[in-house]
Amino acid sequence: MKLDDLITRFSSTTENQRKAIFSTLFIAGNKLQTLFDNHIPEISLKQFMLLSIVKQSKEQLTFTQLGNLLGCSRQNIKKLADVLMKKGFITIRQSPHDTRAMCICPTEKVNDYFGNDFLQYQEELKYLFEVYTDKELETLFILLSRLYAGIENLEKKVANKGC
């Protein structure tokens, strides 16, 4: 079966479109992770995403805060952080706001990585979006941003069922 066949098959009803969108998010995530992990040296896509958030944050974030931002557990953040610390990208320190929590702090290697090593790959990321017009890109950004509201809604519904 070809992708075009699947798109046609799932375009007939709103219910099928929901299923197709959910599947597409999963498949697209897997494809991007595979492309990134096979193409970019030294760090995985998940490690990259963690470094990106740590680098962009104006304050030190705890493992729990980073897990909430990345949509994973505190334990997963700790595993990623341990690997990144061994590679020299970060240090792990006690939170200045909560002595029970640990924070991730970028080292100079992070700035060097984003300023040098990652530049060529950042250029290549443009290929992912060059199939869109500026208006389509703006619409995609808005819709994906709204997807977070849908995820929060699903989280609330699932949490309420557990009570």
ZIJO-V454741 format. One record per backbone hydrogen bond with DSSP energy under -0.5 kcal/mol. NH is the residue of the N-H (numbers start at 1). CO is the residue of the C=O. If there is no record, write none. Layout:
nh:NH co:CO
nh:NH co:CO
This chain:
nh:6 co:2
nh:7 co:3
nh:8 co:4
nh:9 co:5
nh:10 co:6
nh:11 co:7
nh:11 co:8
nh:17 co:13
nh:18 co:14
nh:19 co:15
nh:20 co:16
nh:21 co:17
nh:22 co:18
nh:23 co:19
nh:24 co:20
nh:25 co:21
nh:26 co:22
nh:27 co:23
nh:28 co:24
nh:29 co:25
nh:30 co:26
nh:31 co:27
nh:32 co:28
nh:33 co:29
nh:34 co:30
nh:35 co:31
nh:36 co:32
nh:37 co:33
nh:38 co:34
nh:39 co:35
nh:39 co:36
nh:40 co:36
nh:41 co:39
nh:43 co:41
nh:48 co:44
nh:49 co:45
nh:50 co:46
nh:51 co:47
nh:52 co:48
nh:53 co:49
nh:54 co:50
nh:55 co:51
nh:56 co:52
nh:57 co:53
nh:61 co:104
nh:63 co:102
nh:66 co:62
nh:67 co:63
nh:68 co:64
nh:69 co:65
nh:70 co:66
nh:71 co:67
nh:72 co:67
nh:77 co:73
nh:78 co:74
nh:79 co:75
nh:80 co:76
nh:81 co:77
nh:82 co:78
nh:83 co:79
nh:84 co:80
nh:85 co:81
nh:86 co:82
nh:87 co:83
nh:88 co:85
nh:89 co:84
nh:90 co:84
nh:91 co:105
nh:93 co:91
nh:93 co:103
nh:95 co:98
nh:95 co:101
nh:101 co:98
nh:103 co:93
nh:104 co:61
nh:105 co:91
nh:107 co:89
nh:110 co:107
nh:111 co:107
nh:112 co:108
nh:113 co:109
nh:114 co:110
nh:115 co:111
nh:116 co:112
nh:117 co:112
nh:118 co:113
nh:119 co:116
nh:120 co:116
nh:122 co:118
nh:123 co:119
nh:124 co:120
nh:125 co:121
nh:126 co:122
nh:126 co:123
nh:127 co:124
nh:128 co:125
nh:129 co:125
nh:129 co:126
nh:130 co:126
nh:132 co:129
nh:137 co:133
nh:138 co:134
nh:139 co:135
nh:140 co:136
nh:141 co:137
nh:142 co:138
nh:143 co:139
nh:144 co:140
nh:145 co:141
nh:146 co:142
nh:147 co:143
nh:148 co:144
nh:148 co:145
nh:149 co:145
nh:149 co:146
nh:150 co:146
nh:151 co:147
nh:152 co:148
nh:153 co:149
nh:154 co:150
nh:155 co:151
nh:156 co:152
nh:157 co:153
nh:158 co:154
nh:159 co:155
nh:160 co:156
nh:161 co:157
nh:162 co:158
nh:163 co:159
nh:163 co:160
